[in-house]
Amino acid sequence: MTSLHTALLQSSGRPGDVAHNLQVLADAARAAAAQGAGLLAAPEMFLTGYAIGADVPKLAEPADGPSAEAVARIAADHGLAIAYGFPERDGDTVYNAVQLIDAGGERLATYRKTHLFGCFEREWFTPGDRPVVQAELGGLRVGLMICYDVEFPENVRAHALAGTDLLLVPTAQMHPFQFVAESLVPVRAFENQMYIAYVNRTGPEGEFEFVGLSTLAGPDGVARARAGRGEELVSADVDPAFLAASRETNPYLRDRRPELYASLV
């Protein structure tokens, strides 16, 4: 298998302006494709903005709604897969979701955030109930997760046991929790023997200050790409050969003793 060059779009777009954010995504897709990327990941709630309060239910769309169709056209036009965060409407229920669309414009998977963070999210969203959502992309098993979800070790270990090779984590990581991007995400990648793409918003938005620091970490715990604090597009390879070699030499998953962990579940 060949490496999957993966681009991370660190941007907050323009909160409340879906059309503008779709244009930002299209511009990033063009730039990422020119760099040879086969996958572009955007942050949590990228299409609408995060701190939009009562506009959450107004701007929420079905997983197959007009914005999904627009993203599918962008993916097909530039020949790369796209993962993006958005508020998903399913009847009267709204979820904080991420969707993965392939390079042909087909929807591969939609994940609903299972661990909601803070009063803001609990006011406007319903938590999802499927911890492991995956899709096949370029010979890799790609898993989906959102922000706070990755801070629960059981969550990421469930993906490891299900064979996830690359975990995409759109996020809205805010001050003062930047240690998650700097330290926790690389450790998660190492202890679970996978690549993790953690792609953040940036700058002030409502009551929040997003810290950037988007990271693509490898199974050796080393950041292959790391953004600064501002708007940025960074990229690096997800190398299946390196992943296989790392899994062969790192014994964490082989040396587990599940019979000792019953109290955890």
HELIX and SHEET records of a PDB file:
HELIX    1   1 VAL A   18  ALA A   34  1                                  17    
HELIX    2   2 ASP A   55  LEU A   59  1                                   5    
HELIX    3   3 PRO A   66  HIS A   78  1                                  13    
HELIX    4   4 GLY A  118  TRP A  124  1                                   7    
HELIX    5   5 CYS A  147  GLU A  151  5                                   5    
HELIX    6   6 PRO A  153  LEU A  161  1                                   9    
HELIX    7   7 PHE A  179  PHE A  179  1                                   1    
HELIX    8   8 VAL A  180  LEU A  184  3                                   5    
HELIX    9   9 VAL A  185  ASN A  192  1                                   8    
HELIX   10  10 PRO A  240  THR A  249  1                                  10    
HELIX   11  11 PRO A  258  LEU A  260  5                                   3    
HELIX   12  12 ALA A  262  LEU A  264  5                                   3    
SHEET    1   A 6 ARG A 107  ARG A 112  0                                        
SHEET    2   A 6 THR A  93  ILE A 101 -1                                        
SHEET    3   A 6 ALA A  81  ASP A  90 -1                                        
SHEET    4   A 6 LEU A  39  ALA A  41  1                                        
SHEET    5   A 6 LEU A   4  GLN A  10  1                                        
SHEET    6   A 6 GLU A 232  VAL A 238 -1                                        
SHEET    1   B 6 VAL A 133  LEU A 137  0                                        
SHEET    2   B 6 LEU A 140  LEU A 144 -1                                        
SHEET    3   B 6 LEU A 166  PRO A 170  1                                        
SHEET    4   B 6 TYR A 195  VAL A 199  1                                        
SHEET    5   B 6 THR A 215  ALA A 217 -1                                        
SHEET    6   B 6 ALA A 223  ARG A 226 -1                                        
SHEET    1   C 2 THR A 202  GLU A 205  0                                        
SHEET    2   C 2 PHE A 208  VAL A 211 -1                                        
END                                                                             
